[in-house]
Amino acid sequence: MHSTVDTQQALDWLAADTACLTMAGAGISIPAPACAPGVAKVMGATIDVLRDTAGLVGSPGRAALDPAFRDRLLPESCYGAIAASVGKADHLRLWQAYAWTGERPDDLAPQPNAGHHLLAGLAARHALPVLTTNFDLFLETAARRQGRDTVVGLPVADGSFPAVTAAPGGVAVWKLHGTALDAMTLRSQPADLVRSSYQAVRTALPVTLERVLIVGYSGRDFDVFPWLAEFGSRCQVLWVDLSFPADHRSRLLPNCLTWQGSFEDLAREFFASRGTLSPFGDAAAAVRQLTALPESAERHVREAFAERVRLAVRQEVRAVVADRPRAARLALAAMLNTVADFPQVIDLAQHEDRGPADVRTLLAVQFAQESMDLYRSAEATSRTARRLALRAGDATGWGRAEIARAYSRFRRHNSSFNEPEVRTAHRGGMVKARAIARLAADALLLAPLQARAMRTLRHWEEDARHYDALAFACDYTEHLIRIAAASARLGRTVFAGHPGWDRAIWGGIGSMARRVGYMRGMVNVAKYRARSADGRAPDLEAVLGAEVVGDLVAGAIATRDAALRCLAGADTAGTGGPEAAEARERAHRFLLESIAKARLCRTPSLVLKDLLILKRYGFPSPLTADETSALIDALEGEVDRAGAPVLRALLG
């Protein structure tokens, strides 16, 4: 149960003897005297550099600065897109600007604050590491100023994350994304995080803990929050944050207590009232050495830190995209694809009068078109990309374009809708089976390229060849997911009676996604496996997974699946009674949420599927007749367009 606690209850929770694991995000380092800039400001400065380099001064330029775009963008997606567009990750050195800490407590420079000291004390008391996604040095500096032996766990070159433990009374800080002191450890790209910290928290941490403290952390990452959501369902969580809006991630943890306010203030209150508890005496003494900064001094430190970071962003990001406006536009297009701003992807990619002329930009456009159900356009774009790759002798680019072409063609010639009255009669099971067989034939044709890509990824180097191999491996894995999903839908009648299908197929594809570092693929595997699971309760893990990676399309689908499960539960409970009514009401909320996400993505088939479910179960439509008609007109698939009159009749 999600509940709010007052200050006294929060202090009692912190002082309890039961072992407590701590998780710290960037928010803990913002209060004085640390004064660190937030990640959102760093990403904003990064996007500004890309916009200026790309020469975007019209509508696409304004879109790149859209606050909604920035709010939905994850740091991993932002910096991973830059690396993929330029073929190296040298820009990650910008995070070294956070390696600034005063040598002495009285220096006019960033210092660990009371929150850092409290987390160090908790780690020493419970002999558990402090987990953090921060690059700065404040946690380890706080532990050392308390006179404690301090060890720091970091990602290593092979992608793993060795577990480190501290001596009794010492502090272990696990810097899951690396440290500002060493650019080689910095991890700020999805695949890196999946292969290192995502695995670390699942293999190296104890699984019998009863409590977790979360501070200064938004939960918006690919690697840590999925584990916290899973782990937090089995223990009690105290989440400290400045605010808890309706979409705060704490709502996804069933046993979560929340305390609203600054952790810095809570920490100072703790040391004032509980500072004599063992082993907090050393921490309390270190906090007493922190002199309150005058307002002018705090402003000076904060502005100096922010300027230091801005300079690092301009220097490092410009260094990798200098004189490469096309690469800057490609990076922005890839970012916009991750937040489902598909129309702007097309605008950005076609900003030049000549239009997009490289394979990777064309494939970014094709992904946006396909996501908007523009299958005819997507197929044409993928064919163009394939020709360009063939002329350039780019086997990996040709393979990616062939995967895109095959799926666009499949979607164009097969209905997006399961309703038999919408599908045309000549599109029966055997036709669908032959279409799936063609997808499988493409997978076999491209299997050698996938094997080569996996060999390349096994020995990672920072060059375009490795990033192209990563992109191909992710695309190929997604291709297998699509084949398995389409086969599973067909298999309700053709492959019934094969209980090993789920384990053999989805298990193997999920394993490939983990090896590649393809987080979205792992989310999609979880989504499709949930569909085949027994039960009537909505599967919120798939919804959570889509939300974690910021995939609005997957989120719309998973939310619709949750609604269908609620409706199935209502049917089981009968037409009357409070349980059935509650299940129907919950399903209605899920469907409205799914429609909102699908409309934001500009994906008409997803919206129309939700509207059909609303109609079938007697719920009112949130759209006008003209809005519904416009969605039907936007369908490009041949079979979908053939069924348009039936759709109009059903939704009229």
C-alpha positions as CSV (number, residue, x, y, z in Angstrom):
1,M,0.0,0.0,0.0
2,H,1.3,3.4,-1.0
3,S,1.2,5.9,2.0
4,T,2.8,9.1,3.2
5,V,4.7,9.4,6.4
6,D,5.4,12.5,8.5
7,T,8.9,13.7,9.6
8,Q,8.9,11.8,12.9
9,Q,7.9,8.5,11.2
10,A,10.6,9.0,8.5
11,L,13.3,9.6,11.2
12,D,12.2,6.5,13.0
13,W,12.4,4.5,9.8
14,L,15.9,5.7,9.2
15,A,17.0,4.9,12.7
16,A,15.6,1.3,12.7
17,D,18.0,-1.6,13.1
18,T,16.7,-3.6,10.2
19,A,19.1,-3.7,7.3
20,C,18.5,-1.0,4.7
21,L,19.8,-0.7,1.1
22,T,20.1,2.9,-0.2
23,M,19.7,4.2,-3.7
24,A,20.8,7.7,-4.5
25,G,20.0,9.7,-7.7
26,A,21.2,13.1,-9.0
27,G,18.7,15.0,-6.8
28,I,20.8,14.3,-3.7
29,S,23.7,16.4,-5.0
30,I,21.6,19.5,-5.9
31,P,21.2,21.0,-2.4
32,A,24.0,23.2,-1.0
33,P,26.9,22.9,-0.3
34,A,27.0,20.3,-3.2
35,C,25.3,22.6,-5.7
36,A,25.5,20.2,-8.6
37,P,23.5,21.0,-11.8
38,G,20.6,18.6,-12.5
39,V,20.8,16.2,-15.4
40,A,17.9,17.9,-17.2
41,K,20.0,21.0,-17.6
42,V,22.9,19.0,-19.0
43,M,20.6,17.4,-21.6
44,G,19.1,20.8,-22.5
45,A,22.6,22.2,-23.2
46,T,23.4,19.1,-25.2
47,I,20.3,19.5,-27.4
48,D,21.1,23.1,-27.9
49,V,24.5,22.2,-29.3
50,L,23.0,19.7,-31.6
51,R,20.3,22.1,-32.8
52,D,22.9,24.8,-33.5
53,T,25.2,22.4,-35.3
54,A,22.3,21.1,-37.4
55,G,21.4,24.6,-38.4
56,L,17.8,24.2,-37.3
57,V,16.1,27.6,-37.2
58,G,12.6,26.8,-38.4
59,S,9.9,24.6,-37.0
60,P,12.1,21.5,-36.5
61,G,14.4,23.7,-34.4
62,R,11.6,24.7,-32.2
63,A,10.5,21.1,-31.8
64,A,14.0,20.1,-30.7
65,L,13.6,22.6,-27.8
66,D,10.0,21.6,-27.0
67,P,9.8,21.2,-23.2
68,A,7.6,18.1,-23.6
69,F,10.3,16.5,-25.8
70,R,12.9,17.1,-23.1
71,D,10.7,16.0,-20.3
72,R,10.1,12.6,-21.9
73,L,13.7,12.1,-23.1
74,L,15.9,9.8,-21.0
75,P,19.7,10.6,-20.6
76,E,20.5,7.1,-22.0
77,S,18.5,7.8,-25.1
78,C,20.0,11.2,-25.6
79,Y,23.7,10.2,-25.3
80,G,23.2,6.8,-27.0
81,A,21.7,8.6,-30.0
82,I,24.8,10.8,-30.3
83,A,27.2,7.9,-30.1
84,A,25.2,5.9,-32.7
85,S,25.2,8.9,-35.1
86,V,28.9,9.7,-34.9
87,G,30.3,6.2,-34.2
88,K,32.0,7.0,-30.9
89,A,31.2,8.0,-27.4
90,D,33.9,10.6,-26.7
91,H,31.1,13.1,-25.8
92,L,30.6,11.2,-22.5
93,R,33.7,12.9,-21.2
94,L,31.4,15.9,-20.5
95,W,30.4,14.1,-17.3
96,Q,34.0,14.6,-16.0
97,A,33.0,18.1,-15.2
98,Y,31.3,16.6,-12.1
99,A,34.7,15.7,-10.7
100,W,34.8,18.8,-8.6
101,T,34.9,18.6,-4.8
102,G,36.6,20.9,-2.3
103,E,39.7,19.5,-0.8
104,R,38.8,20.9,2.6
105,P,35.3,21.4,4.2
106,D,35.9,25.1,4.4
107,D,36.8,25.6,0.7
108,L,34.5,27.7,-1.4
109,A,33.8,24.8,-3.7
110,P,31.2,22.0,-3.9
111,Q,31.1,19.9,-0.8
112,P,29.2,16.7,0.3
113,N,26.0,17.8,2.0
114,A,24.3,16.3,5.0
115,G,22.4,13.9,2.8
116,H,25.6,12.4,1.5
117,H,26.9,12.0,5.0
118,L,23.7,10.2,6.2
119,L,23.8,7.7,3.3
120,A,27.5,7.0,4.1
121,G,26.5,6.4,7.8
122,L,23.6,4.1,6.8
123,A,25.9,2.1,4.5
124,A,28.4,1.6,7.3
125,R,25.8,0.7,9.8
126,H,24.1,-2.0,7.7
127,A,27.2,-3.2,5.8
128,L,25.5,-2.7,2.5
129,P,26.6,-0.7,-0.5
130,V,25.2,2.7,-1.5
131,L,23.9,2.3,-5.0
132,T,24.1,5.5,-7.1
133,T,23.7,6.5,-10.8
134,N,25.7,9.7,-10.1
135,F,29.0,10.5,-11.6
136,D,30.0,13.0,-8.9
137,L,32.4,12.3,-6.0
138,F,30.3,13.4,-3.1
139,L,29.4,10.1,-1.5
140,E,32.9,8.7,-1.4
141,T,34.2,12.0,-0.2
142,A,31.6,12.1,2.6
143,A,32.7,8.6,3.7
144,R,36.4,9.4,3.7
145,R,35.8,12.6,5.7
146,Q,34.1,10.5,8.3
147,G,37.3,8.5,8.6
148,R,35.9,5.4,7.0
149,D,37.6,2.9,4.7
150,T,35.9,3.5,1.3
151,V,35.8,1.3,-1.8
152,V,34.1,2.2,-5.1
153,G,32.5,-0.3,-7.4
154,L,32.7,0.6,-11.1
155,P,31.8,-0.9,-14.5
156,V,34.7,-2.5,-16.3
157,A,35.7,-2.7,-20.0
158,D,34.1,-6.1,-20.7
159,G,30.7,-4.7,-19.7
160,S,30.5,-6.4,-16.3
161,F,30.1,-4.8,-12.9
162,P,32.3,-6.5,-10.2
163,A,30.7,-6.5,-6.7
164,V,33.0,-4.8,-4.1
165,T,32.5,-4.9,-0.3
166,A,33.9,-2.7,2.4
167,A,35.7,-3.7,5.6
168,P,33.5,-3.6,8.8
169,G,32.7,0.0,9.5
170,G,33.6,1.0,6.0
171,V,31.5,2.2,3.0
172,A,31.1,0.6,-0.4
173,V,29.8,3.0,-3.1
174,W,28.5,1.2,-6.2
175,K,28.7,3.8,-9.0
176,L,26.5,1.9,-11.5
177,H,27.0,4.4,-14.3
178,G,30.7,5.1,-13.7
179,T,32.7,7.9,-12.1
180,A,33.7,11.4,-13.3
181,L,37.3,10.6,-12.4
182,D,37.6,8.0,-15.2
183,A,36.1,8.5,-18.6
184,M,36.6,4.8,-19.4
185,T,34.0,3.8,-16.8
186,L,31.3,6.2,-17.9
187,R,28.1,4.5,-19.0
188,S,25.3,6.6,-20.5
189,Q,24.0,4.5,-23.3
190,P,21.2,1.9,-23.2
191,A,23.2,-1.2,-24.3
192,D,26.0,-0.4,-21.9
193,L,23.6,-0.1,-18.9
194,V,21.7,-3.3,-19.8
195,R,25.0,-5.3,-20.0
196,S,26.6,-3.9,-16.8
197,S,24.5,-2.3,-14.0
198,Y,21.2,-4.0,-15.1
199,Q,22.9,-7.3,-14.5
200,A,24.9,-6.2,-11.4
201,V,21.9,-5.4,-9.3
202,R,20.4,-8.8,-10.2
203,T,23.4,-11.0,-9.5
204,A,25.5,-9.2,-6.8
205,L,23.0,-7.9,-4.3
206,P,21.4,-9.9,-1.5
207,V,17.9,-10.9,-2.1
208,T,16.6,-11.1,1.5
209,L,16.6,-7.5,2.3
210,E,13.5,-6.0,4.0
211,R,14.0,-2.3,3.4
212,V,15.2,0.1,0.6
213,L,15.7,3.8,0.9
214,I,15.4,5.9,-2.3
215,V,16.5,9.5,-2.4
216,G,17.1,12.1,-5.1
217,Y,16.1,9.6,-7.7
218,S,13.4,9.9,-10.4
219,G,13.3,6.3,-11.4
220,R,13.7,7.3,-15.1
221,D,16.4,4.9,-16.2
222,F,16.7,1.7,-18.2
223,D,18.7,-0.4,-15.7
224,V,18.1,0.3,-12.0
225,F,14.4,1.0,-11.7
226,P,13.2,-2.2,-13.3
227,W,15.1,-4.1,-10.6
228,L,13.8,-1.7,-7.9
229,A,10.3,-2.2,-9.1
230,E,10.7,-6.0,-8.9
231,F,12.7,-6.0,-5.7
232,G,10.5,-3.3,-4.1
233,S,7.4,-5.4,-4.4
234,R,8.9,-7.8,-1.8
235,C,10.1,-5.3,0.8
236,Q,9.3,-1.9,2.3
237,V,10.5,1.2,0.5
238,L,10.9,4.7,1.8
239,W,11.1,7.2,-1.1
240,V,12.1,10.8,-0.3
241,D,11.5,13.4,-3.0
242,L,10.5,17.0,-3.4
243,S,7.2,16.2,-4.9
244,F,5.0,13.2,-5.8
245,P,2.9,14.0,-8.9
246,A,0.4,11.6,-10.2
247,D,2.9,10.0,-12.6
248,H,5.7,9.6,-10.0
249,R,7.3,6.2,-10.2
250,S,6.7,5.5,-6.5
251,R,3.1,4.6,-7.4
252,L,4.5,1.5,-9.1
253,L,5.9,0.1,-5.9
254,P,3.2,-1.6,-3.8
255,N,4.8,-1.2,-0.4
256,C,6.1,2.3,-0.7
257,L,6.2,4.9,1.9
258,T,6.8,8.5,0.8
259,W,8.2,11.6,2.6
260,Q,7.9,14.8,0.7
261,G,10.7,17.3,1.1
262,S,14.4,17.8,0.8
263,F,16.5,14.9,2.0
264,E,19.1,17.4,3.0
265,D,16.6,18.9,5.5
266,L,15.6,15.4,6.7
267,A,19.3,14.4,7.1
268,R,20.1,17.5,9.2
269,E,17.0,16.8,11.4
270,F,18.3,13.2,11.8
271,F,21.7,14.3,13.0
272,A,20.2,16.8,15.3
273,S,17.9,14.2,17.0
274,R,19.6,10.8,16.3
275,G,23.2,11.7,15.7
276,T,24.4,9.9,18.8
277,L,23.3,6.5,17.4
278,S,26.1,4.2,16.4
279,P,27.8,4.6,13.9
280,F,26.4,8.1,13.1
281,G,28.7,10.0,15.5
282,D,31.4,10.4,12.9
283,A,28.9,11.5,10.3
284,A,27.3,14.0,12.7
285,A,30.8,15.4,13.4
286,A,31.5,15.8,9.7
287,V,28.2,17.5,9.2
288,R,28.9,19.9,12.0
289,Q,32.0,21.0,10.1
290,L,29.8,22.1,7.2
291,T,29.3,25.8,7.6
292,A,26.1,27.1,6.1
293,L,27.0,29.0,2.9
294,P,25.8,32.6,2.8
295,E,23.3,33.1,0.0
296,S,25.9,35.0,-2.1
297,A,28.5,32.2,-1.7
298,E,26.0,29.5,-2.5
299,R,25.0,31.4,-5.7
300,H,28.6,31.7,-6.6
301,V,29.4,28.0,-6.2
302,R,26.2,27.0,-8.0
303,E,26.8,29.3,-10.9
304,A,30.4,28.2,-11.2
305,F,29.5,24.5,-11.2
306,A,26.8,25.1,-13.8
307,E,29.2,27.1,-16.0
308,R,31.8,24.3,-15.7
309,V,29.3,21.8,-16.9
310,R,28.0,24.0,-19.8
311,L,31.5,24.5,-21.0
312,A,32.2,20.8,-20.9
313,V,29.0,20.1,-22.9
314,R,29.8,22.6,-25.5
315,Q,33.4,21.4,-25.8
316,E,32.8,17.6,-25.8
317,V,29.5,17.5,-27.8
318,R,30.8,20.0,-30.4
319,A,34.0,18.0,-30.7
320,V,32.1,14.9,-32.0
321,V,29.6,16.7,-34.2
322,A,31.7,19.6,-35.4
323,D,31.1,20.2,-39.2
324,R,28.7,17.3,-39.2
325,P,25.2,18.8,-39.4
326,R,23.8,15.6,-40.8
327,A,25.1,13.6,-37.8
328,A,23.5,16.2,-35.4
329,R,20.2,15.9,-37.2
330,L,20.4,12.1,-37.1
331,A,21.0,12.2,-33.4
332,L,18.0,14.5,-32.8
333,A,15.8,12.3,-35.0
334,A,16.9,9.2,-33.0
335,M,16.0,11.0,-29.8
336,L,12.6,12.0,-31.1
337,N,12.0,8.4,-32.2
338,T,12.5,7.3,-28.6
339,V,9.9,9.6,-27.3
340,A,7.4,8.9,-30.1
341,D,7.5,12.3,-31.6
342,F,7.4,10.7,-35.1
343,P,6.2,13.7,-37.3
344,Q,9.2,15.7,-36.0
345,V,11.5,12.9,-36.9
346,I,10.5,13.2,-40.6
347,D,10.7,17.0,-40.5
348,L,14.2,16.9,-39.0
349,A,15.5,14.2,-41.3
350,Q,14.2,16.1,-44.4
351,H,15.4,19.5,-43.3
352,E,17.8,19.8,-46.1
353,D,16.5,20.6,-49.6
354,R,18.2,17.5,-50.9
355,G,16.4,15.3,-48.4
356,P,17.9,12.4,-46.4
357,A,20.7,10.8,-48.4
358,D,22.3,8.2,-46.0
359,V,21.1,4.8,-44.8
360,R,20.9,5.6,-41.1
361,T,18.8,8.7,-41.6
362,L,16.4,6.9,-44.0
363,L,16.0,4.1,-41.5
364,A,15.1,6.6,-38.7
365,V,12.5,8.1,-41.1
366,Q,11.2,4.5,-41.9
367,F,10.8,3.7,-38.2
368,A,8.8,6.8,-37.7
369,Q,6.6,6.1,-40.7
370,E,6.0,2.5,-39.7
371,S,5.1,3.6,-36.1
372,M,2.5,6.0,-37.6
373,D,1.0,3.1,-39.7
374,L,2.3,4.6,-42.9
375,Y,3.3,1.2,-44.2
376,R,3.4,2.1,-47.9
377,S,5.6,5.0,-47.3
378,A,7.8,3.0,-44.8
379,E,8.3,0.3,-47.4
380,A,9.3,2.8,-50.1
381,T,11.8,4.4,-47.7
382,S,13.3,1.1,-46.7
383,R,13.7,0.1,-50.4
384,T,15.6,3.4,-51.0
385,A,17.8,2.7,-48.0
386,R,18.5,-0.8,-49.2
387,R,19.6,0.5,-52.6
388,L,21.9,3.1,-51.1
389,A,23.5,0.5,-48.8
390,L,24.0,-1.9,-51.7
391,R,25.7,0.8,-53.8
392,A,28.0,1.6,-50.8
393,G,28.8,-2.0,-50.1
394,D,27.4,-1.6,-46.6
395,A,26.2,-5.1,-45.7
396,T,25.0,-4.2,-42.2
397,G,23.0,-1.2,-43.5
398,W,21.6,-3.4,-46.3
399,G,20.5,-6.0,-43.6
400,R,18.8,-3.4,-41.5
401,A,17.0,-2.0,-44.5
402,E,15.9,-5.5,-45.6
403,I,14.5,-6.1,-42.1
404,A,12.6,-2.8,-42.3
405,R,11.3,-3.6,-45.8
406,A,10.1,-7.1,-44.9
407,Y,8.1,-5.9,-41.9
408,S,6.6,-2.9,-43.6
409,R,5.5,-5.2,-46.4
410,F,4.1,-7.7,-43.9
411,R,2.1,-5.0,-42.2
412,R,0.9,-3.5,-45.5
413,H,-0.6,-6.8,-46.7
414,N,-2.0,-8.0,-43.4
415,S,-4.7,-6.5,-41.2
416,S,-3.9,-4.6,-38.1
417,F,-7.2,-5.7,-36.6
418,N,-8.3,-9.1,-35.1
419,E,-12.0,-8.5,-35.7
420,P,-13.1,-11.0,-38.4
421,E,-15.6,-8.5,-39.8
422,V,-12.8,-6.0,-40.5
423,R,-10.4,-8.5,-42.1
424,T,-11.2,-9.3,-45.7
425,A,-12.2,-12.9,-46.4
426,H,-9.3,-13.7,-48.7
427,R,-6.8,-13.0,-45.8
428,G,-7.2,-16.3,-44.0
429,G,-4.9,-18.2,-41.8
430,M,-2.9,-19.8,-44.6
431,V,-2.2,-16.4,-46.2
432,K,-1.0,-15.1,-42.9
433,A,1.1,-18.2,-42.4
434,R,2.8,-17.7,-45.7
435,A,3.5,-14.0,-44.8
436,I,5.1,-15.1,-41.5
437,A,7.1,-17.7,-43.4
438,R,8.5,-14.9,-45.6
439,L,9.5,-13.0,-42.5
440,A,11.2,-16.2,-41.2
441,A,13.0,-16.7,-44.5
442,D,14.4,-13.2,-44.2
443,A,15.6,-14.1,-40.7
444,L,17.4,-17.1,-42.0
445,L,18.9,-15.1,-44.9
446,L,20.2,-12.5,-42.4
447,A,21.4,-14.9,-39.7
448,P,25.1,-14.8,-40.9
449,L,25.0,-11.0,-40.5
450,Q,23.6,-11.4,-37.0
451,A,26.3,-13.9,-36.2
452,R,28.9,-11.5,-37.4
453,A,27.4,-8.6,-35.4
454,M,27.4,-10.7,-32.2
455,R,31.1,-11.5,-32.8
456,T,31.8,-7.8,-33.3
457,L,30.0,-6.9,-30.1
458,R,31.9,-9.4,-28.1
459,H,35.1,-7.3,-28.4
460,W,33.7,-3.8,-28.2
461,E,35.7,-0.9,-29.7
462,E,34.6,2.7,-30.1
463,D,34.1,3.0,-33.9
464,A,31.2,3.2,-36.4
465,R,31.5,-0.5,-37.2
466,H,30.6,-1.5,-33.7
467,Y,27.7,0.9,-33.4
468,D,26.4,-0.3,-36.8
469,A,26.7,-3.9,-35.5
470,L,24.8,-3.0,-32.3
471,A,22.0,-1.4,-34.4
472,F,21.7,-4.4,-36.6
473,A,21.7,-6.8,-33.7
474,C,18.9,-4.9,-32.1
475,D,16.9,-4.7,-35.3
476,Y,17.4,-8.5,-35.9
477,T,16.3,-9.3,-32.4
478,E,13.2,-7.1,-32.9
479,H,12.5,-9.0,-36.2
480,L,12.5,-12.3,-34.3
481,I,10.1,-10.8,-31.7
482,R,7.7,-9.8,-34.4
483,I,7.9,-13.2,-36.0
484,A,7.2,-14.9,-32.7
485,A,4.4,-12.5,-31.9
486,A,2.7,-13.0,-35.2
487,S,3.1,-16.8,-35.0
488,A,1.7,-16.8,-31.5
489,R,-1.5,-15.0,-32.7
490,L,-1.8,-17.5,-35.5
491,G,-0.9,-20.3,-33.2
492,R,-4.1,-20.0,-31.2
493,T,-5.6,-22.2,-33.9
494,V,-2.6,-23.6,-35.8
495,F,-0.1,-24.4,-33.1
496,A,-2.4,-25.2,-30.2
497,G,-1.2,-28.0,-27.9
498,H,2.5,-27.0,-27.9
499,P,3.2,-25.9,-24.3
500,G,6.9,-25.6,-24.9
501,W,6.5,-22.8,-27.4
502,D,6.6,-20.1,-24.8
503,R,9.8,-21.3,-23.1
504,A,11.7,-22.2,-26.2
505,I,10.9,-19.2,-28.4
506,W,10.4,-16.3,-26.0
507,G,13.1,-17.6,-23.6
508,G,15.7,-17.7,-26.4
509,I,14.8,-14.3,-27.9
510,G,14.8,-12.8,-24.4
511,S,18.3,-14.2,-23.8
512,M,19.5,-12.7,-27.1
513,A,18.1,-9.3,-26.2
514,R,20.0,-9.4,-22.9
515,R,23.3,-10.3,-24.6
516,V,22.8,-7.6,-27.2
517,G,21.8,-5.0,-24.5
518,Y,18.5,-4.4,-26.2
519,M,16.3,-3.1,-23.4
520,R,13.3,-2.4,-25.5
521,G,13.5,-6.0,-26.8
522,M,13.4,-7.3,-23.3
523,V,10.3,-5.1,-22.6
524,N,8.6,-6.4,-25.7
525,V,9.4,-10.1,-24.8
526,A,7.9,-9.5,-21.4
527,K,4.8,-7.9,-23.0
528,Y,4.1,-10.8,-25.4
529,R,4.9,-13.5,-22.8
530,A,2.3,-11.8,-20.5
531,R,-0.3,-12.2,-23.2
532,S,0.1,-16.0,-23.1
533,A,0.1,-16.2,-19.3
534,D,-2.9,-17.5,-17.4
535,G,-4.9,-15.2,-15.1
536,R,-7.4,-12.4,-15.2
537,A,-5.4,-9.8,-13.3
538,P,-3.8,-7.0,-15.4
539,D,-0.1,-7.5,-16.0
540,L,1.4,-4.3,-14.9
541,E,5.0,-5.4,-15.4
542,A,4.7,-4.9,-19.1
543,V,3.1,-1.5,-18.6
544,L,6.0,-0.7,-16.2
545,G,8.6,-1.9,-18.6
546,A,7.3,0.2,-21.4
547,E,7.1,3.2,-19.1
548,V,10.7,2.7,-17.9
549,V,12.2,2.8,-21.4
550,G,9.8,5.6,-22.5
551,D,8.3,3.5,-25.3
552,L,4.8,5.1,-25.7
553,V,3.8,2.6,-28.5
554,A,4.6,-0.4,-26.3
555,G,3.0,1.4,-23.4
556,A,-0.3,1.9,-25.3
557,I,-0.3,-1.8,-26.3
558,A,0.5,-3.0,-22.7
559,T,-2.1,-0.8,-21.2
560,R,-4.7,-2.1,-23.7
561,D,-3.7,-5.7,-22.7
562,A,-4.2,-4.7,-19.1
563,A,-7.7,-3.5,-19.9
564,L,-8.6,-6.7,-21.7
565,R,-7.5,-8.7,-18.7
566,C,-9.7,-6.6,-16.5
567,L,-12.6,-7.1,-18.8
568,A,-12.0,-10.9,-18.8
569,G,-12.0,-10.8,-15.0
570,A,-15.3,-8.9,-15.1
571,D,-16.8,-11.5,-17.4
572,T,-15.7,-14.2,-15.0
573,A,-17.2,-12.4,-12.0
574,G,-20.6,-12.0,-13.8
575,T,-22.5,-9.0,-15.0
576,G,-23.5,-7.8,-11.6
577,G,-21.7,-7.2,-8.3
578,P,-19.1,-4.8,-7.1
579,E,-16.1,-6.9,-8.3
580,A,-17.4,-6.9,-11.9
581,A,-18.2,-3.1,-11.8
582,E,-14.7,-2.3,-10.3
583,A,-13.0,-4.4,-13.0
584,R,-15.0,-2.7,-15.8
585,E,-14.2,0.8,-14.3
586,R,-10.5,-0.1,-14.2
587,A,-10.6,-1.4,-17.7
588,H,-12.2,1.8,-18.9
589,R,-9.4,3.8,-17.3
590,F,-6.8,1.6,-18.9
591,L,-8.4,2.0,-22.3
592,L,-8.6,5.8,-22.1
593,E,-4.9,5.9,-21.0
594,S,-4.0,3.6,-24.0
595,I,-5.9,5.9,-26.4
596,A,-4.1,9.0,-25.0
597,K,-0.7,7.3,-25.5
598,A,-1.6,6.1,-29.0
599,R,-2.8,9.5,-30.1
600,L,0.4,11.1,-28.8
601,C,2.3,8.6,-31.0
602,R,0.1,9.4,-34.0
603,T,-0.6,5.6,-34.5
604,P,-4.1,5.3,-35.8
605,S,-4.5,1.5,-35.7
606,L,-3.8,1.5,-32.0
607,V,-6.4,4.1,-31.3
608,L,-9.0,2.3,-33.5
609,K,-8.4,-1.0,-31.7
610,D,-9.1,0.7,-28.4
611,L,-12.2,2.3,-29.8
612,L,-13.5,-1.1,-31.0
613,I,-13.0,-2.5,-27.5
614,L,-14.8,0.5,-26.0
615,K,-17.7,-0.1,-28.4
616,R,-17.8,-3.8,-27.8
617,Y,-18.2,-3.4,-24.0
618,G,-20.6,-0.4,-24.2
619,F,-18.2,2.3,-23.1
620,P,-18.6,5.8,-24.6
621,S,-15.9,7.0,-27.2
622,P,-13.8,9.9,-26.1
623,L,-13.4,11.0,-29.8
624,T,-15.8,12.7,-32.1
625,A,-17.1,11.1,-35.3
626,D,-14.8,13.4,-37.4
627,E,-11.8,12.4,-35.3
628,T,-12.6,8.7,-35.7
629,S,-13.1,9.1,-39.5
630,A,-9.7,10.9,-39.8
631,L,-8.0,8.0,-38.1
632,I,-9.5,5.5,-40.5
633,D,-8.5,7.7,-43.5
634,A,-4.9,7.7,-42.2
635,L,-4.6,3.9,-42.5
636,E,-2.1,3.0,-45.3
637,G,-2.2,-0.8,-45.1
638,E,-4.0,-2.4,-48.1
639,V,-6.0,-4.8,-46.0
640,D,-6.8,-2.1,-43.5
641,R,-8.1,0.2,-46.2
642,A,-10.2,-2.6,-47.6
643,G,-11.8,-3.0,-44.2
644,A,-12.3,0.8,-43.7
645,P,-16.1,0.7,-44.6
646,V,-16.6,-2.0,-42.0
647,L,-14.6,0.0,-39.4
648,R,-16.8,3.1,-40.1
649,A,-19.9,1.0,-39.6
650,L,-18.7,-0.6,-36.4
651,L,-17.6,2.7,-34.9
652,G,-20.4,4.8,-36.3
